[in-house]
Amino acid sequence: MSSDRLQRYLECIAACNACVVSCQHCASLCLQEPDVKMMTRCIALDFDCAEMCSVSVALMAGGSELADAMCGLCARACRMCAEECGKHSHDHCQQCAEACRVCAEACERVAV
């Protein structure tokens, strides 16, 4: 593996790990909202995004030949989650949206 690719993987792994934490935190706080029903898509995408990020980290860390393809899917999940979280004014949703955008960009650099 080239040092350039390794550096992209390390940056992506860090972004994915931060995104997992942010998505799990967001989902947890959304579940405590008075109108949870209004937050269901946000919660569902938080869970999906966190899972995709976790799998991407595992594949990159293991040097899997599927890592780049998984990162492409992960970027898509992050973009969807960022868009949904960005619609909500809660601080945790806004922070999650930002973490998802950063992660999507990192994943897109790996997926190329």
TAFEN-V499849 format. One record per run of one state. SS is the DSSP state (alpha for helix, beta for strand, coil for the rest). FROM is the first residue (numbers start at 0). TO is the last residue. If there is no record, write none. Layout:
ss/from/to
SS/FROM/TO
SS/FROM/TO
This chain:
ss/from/to
coil/0/1
alpha/2/29
coil/30/34
alpha/35/60
coil/61/65
alpha/66/85
coil/86/89
alpha/90/110
coil/111/111
